[in-house]
Amino acid sequence: SITEELAQLWARSGTIKEGAEEPIKYPLNDDIQIARVAQFFALVQGNPVLAKEDYLTFLKEYLLDEAESLVDDEDVEEIEFIQHLREEYTYSFSDIVSELDFPRCFLETQQDDPMRILARLPIRIYITTSYHDFVEKELQAAGKNPRSRLCFWNGKPDNLLPVHEPDSQYIASVNNPLVYHLLGMEQYPSSMVLSEDDYLEFLWELASDRESLREGTTTISSRSRPNSIIPEYLRNAINDSSLLVLGYRLQDWDLKAVLHGLLKADELTTRKGVSTAIHIDLEKQQLVNDEIQAGNYLRAYFERAKFEVRFEESDQFLNNLWQQYQKIVLGVKGT
C-alpha cells in the first residue's frame, strides 16, 4: 500500500539529527510500519514533534520528486513551477497536493474520485484520521463551507488558529459540514498521532475521558483538561447518525484508534443510527490467509457494534453509492 511504501522510503532516507554528519536510518526490517518508524525517529531526535515535522518534510519532498519524474525534460515551465514549490517553505503537504492537482489517477479511469463523491453527498459530519485537509478542499470545490476541528488528545496547541477554535454555537449542516481530524492536523505537528507511543497515549486519554464521563467527573491529568476530548455534539452525532467507515486495513493503527478509541462497541449497541457499514477488501489484507473464515470472524466481531461488513473496495462502493443516490434524487425530482 502507499502507506507502507511511504513508511519504507522514510525509514531508508533517515532523519537528520542536529550535530550528525549523516542521516540516521531505521535499523530494523519492519520498516513498512510507519508508527514504528516514527517511534524510532522520535527517540533519535529526543523530541517527538521534531520527528513529526521531519515526516511532513519528507512527504513534501517525496511528492515533489514524484511530480518531477512525470515531467518531460523539455517542459521548462513545469520544472520551474516544481522548483518554486520546493522553495515555498510555508506550503503544507496539502497545499502542494492541491497546487500539483494530485491525484491524477482518476482522470484515466471511468470511476469518479471517491473524495469528490463524499463531498457531494448530503453529509453533515466527516471524521477523518488524515492529518491533511483533502476533505475540506473537496467540500469547498463542491460549493460547501466546511469547518475544521481537531481532537485535543494531548492538549490544545499553543498556536491554534481562531478558525480551529471550538465554537459552541456552530451546528453542522450539509452546506456547512464539520470535518473532525481525530488524529490531529499537519498545521499543528504536536497534535499528530503518528508513533506507537502517540497511539497508546491517544487511546489511554480517550479511555480516561470516557470513564470520567461515566462517573460524571472531570478527568484529572497533567494537562488539567476542563472539557471532554471528544466534544459532546460529536458524541451525540455518533449515537444519532448512520456511520460509514471507509479506507482502512485490518492492521492499521488508524483503524484501532477509530474502533477502540472513538467507536467503542459496548457504547454503540444502543445507538439510534441505522445501516452502518465497514468496508474491507479481503484480497488486499496482508493478514488474511482464509477469506471465508476471516469474513465470518469479522461479521461476528462487528455485529455487536451494529456494523454491517461489506467486502469490497471503498472506491467501487462509493461509485455505486453515488449512482444510486443520483437515481433517488432524480426520482424525487420527477414526482
N, C-alpha and C positions, 0 to 999 in steps of 0.2 A: 504494500500500500504506500501511498505518498507519505503518510506519517512516518512509517518505518524507514523509507528511503531518506527522508529529511533527517531523522534521528541518526542514521548511519553516517550521512555526509557531515553532519555537525560533529559527531564523535571523532571522525577521521580528520577533520580540519583543525580541531583543537580549539582551545581558548587561550587568549593572551593574558598572562598574569604580569602585573607590574613588576619590573625588575628582571623578568625572564627573557632570555635571548630567543628562544624558540617557542612555538605554541605547545601547550601541554595537551596531549591527546588521550582519549578514553582508552584505558588499557585492557578492558575485558571483551569477551566475544559476544556479549548480549547487547551489542550496540544498536540494535533496532528498537530498543525500548527507550523512548525519549525521556520518560520520568527518571530512569536510572542514569542516563547520560547527564541530565540536568542535575541530578543529585551529586554526581562526581564533580562536575564543574563548579557547583556551589561550594563544595569542600575545597577545591583548588583555589578558588577566588577568596574564600573565607567570608563571603558575603553572597547570600542567595540572590539579592537584587542585581548584583553585577552579572551573575550567570544568566539571569533573565534578559538583561539588556544585551548581553552577548548573543543570546539566541535570536532576539529581534534583529540585531545587526546581521547575523548570519542569514536569516530569512530574506532580508532585503538584497544582500549580495547574491544569494542563490537565484532569486527571481530575475535580477538584472543580468546575471550571467546567462540564464536560460533565454531571456529575451534577445540578448546579443547574439546567441548561437543561431537564432532564427532569422537574423537579418542578413541580407545579401551584402557582401563586402563593398559593393559599389553604391549602396544606399547610404550616402554620407549624411543626409539629413536625419535619418533614423538613428544612426550611430551617435551623432551629436546629441540627439534627444536623450538617448540612454545615458550618455556621459553626463548630461545635465541633471538627470535624476540621481545619479551617483553622488553628485556634489550638493544636492539639496538635502542636507542632513536633518532638516526639520520634518521631512516627509516620513510618515509612518509606512509600515509594510502595506497597510490597507490603501494608503494614498498611491503608492507605486503600482499596486494591482489595478487600481482604477485608471491611472494615467496610461498604463500599458494595455488597457482594455482586456484583461485576462478574466476568466478563462476563455479561450477561443475555440475549445474543442467542440462546443455545441453548434458552432457555425457550420460544421461539416456533417452534422447528423440530422435526422428527422425529429429527434427529441428536443423539447424545449429545455432551457436551463432550469433545473429544479428550484434554484433560489428565486428565479423570476416567478415561477408558478406560486411558490409560497407567499411571495409578496403580493400577488394579485388576488389571493383567496381572502375571504372575509374573516380574518383572524385578528383578535384583539391583543393577544399576548404571545410573544415569541421568547422562549427561554433557550439561550444558546450557550454552549461550552466553548465557543470560539472567542479568542481574545480580540478579534478584528471586527470592523463594522460593515462587513459584507451585507448582512441582513438590512441594516439601515439604508445603505446605498441603493439596494434593490427596491426597498419600500419608497424611497424618495423618487426613484425612477418611475414607480407605479402611481405617482401623484399623491402619496400619503405623507404625513408629517409624524415620523416616529420619534419617540423619546427613549434615550439610552440610560440604563441604570446598571449598577454593578453590585455584586454581593460584597459586603464589608466583613468578610470572614476573619480578616486579621486587622480590623480597624479601618477607619476612614482615611484614605490617602490625604496627606498634608496639602497636596497641590490640586485637590479635587475642584474641577471647574464648576461654576454655578449651574451650567446646563445639566450636570450629572448629579446635582444635589437632590435628595429626596423631596418630594412635593406631595403633601397630604391631600391637596385639593385636586390633584390630577386623577382623572378617570380614563383608563384606556378605552379606546373605541376602534372600530375598523379603520377609520380615516386618520386616527391619532393613536396608533398602536404603541405598545410598550415592547422594547427589546431588552430583556434582562440577561446580563452577562454573568452567568453563575460562577465562572472560574476566572473572573477578572477581565480587564481591558488593557490593551497594549499601551494606551496613554499613561497608564499607571503600572509600571512593571512590578512594583511591590505587591499589587493585588492579584497577579497572575498565579494560578495554581499550576505548577509545572513539574516540580521534582516530587519524588516519593514522599519526602518529608512534608511538602506542601499538601499533598493529597491526604495524608494521615492527619495532619493538623486541621485541615478543612473539614474532614468527616468528624473529628473529635469536637470541633467547635459547633457544628450543626447538631450533633447528638446532645451536647451540653445545653445548647439553646432550646432544643425540643423538650428536654427534661425540665428545664426551668419553666417553660410554658405550661406543661402538665401540672406542675406544682403551684403555678400562679405566682412564681417569684422571678426575680431578675437574676440572670446569670452573673456571677461574680468572677471575674478573671483579671489577669494582669492589665487588660485593656479597659476594664470597667465600662463595658458597653451598657448604655441605659436602655437600648432597644433591641428587638429581635433581629437576628442576622437576616432572616428571610422576612420581608415586610408582610404585614397582616393581609394586605389586599392581594398579594401573590399567593399566600396560603389559601385564602378564600377562593381565588380563581381556580386553583388546582382542584379543590374539592367540588366546585360547581361546574366545571367545564369538562369537555371531552379532551383527551390528551393524545397526542401523536408523537411518538419517539422515532426519530429517523437518523440514519447515518452513522451508526455505531457498530463496533465489533465486540465479540464476547470478551476479548482480553483487554479492551481499552480501559484505562483508569477513568476516562471521562464517563463511561457507562456506569462504572461503580459509583462515581460521585453522584450521578443522577438517581440511580436506583436505591442506593443505600444512604445517600445524604438528603436528597430533596424529596424523592418519592418512596417513602417507607411503606412497605406492603401492608403492615398492620394498621396504618393510618388511612389507607386507600379503600379498605373493604367496605366502608360506609359512605364513600363519596357519591355524589349525585351525578357526576359526569357519566356518559354512556359512550359505547363504541370506541373505547380506547384501543390502541394498537401499537405494537412494536415490530419493526420490520428488520429482518435479519436474513441475509443471503447466505445460507449454509455452505454453499460451494466456495465461498470466499473466507470462511472461518478456518484459520490455521489449526485451531484446537479440536476440530471435528473430524473424527475417524468414521463414525457410523451416523449418517444423516438421519436415518429413521429413528434410532434411539435418541439422538440429540434433539430431534423435533419433539418427541414425546416428553422428554425431560423439560424442555423449555416451555412447552404449553402448560405443564403441571406447575412449573416454577412461577410463571407469571399469572396464572389463573387466579391465585389468591389475591393478587393486586388488581384484579379486573382488567387485565390486559389481554387483548386478542393478539396472538402472534401470527404474523404472515411471513412466509419465507420467500422473499423476492427482493430484487434490488430497489432501493429507495427511489432512484431516478425513474424507473419504469412505473412504480406505484404512483408517484406524483403526476406523471404524464397521463396515466389512466384516470386519476382523480380529477385532473383538470378537464379532461374530455367529458367526464360525467357531470361535473359542475356546470360546464358550458351548456350541456343539454338541458339540465334542470333550469338554469337561468333563462334560456331561450324558450323553454316550455312555459315557464311562469309568465314571461312577457307576451307569449302568444295567446294566453287565455283571457 
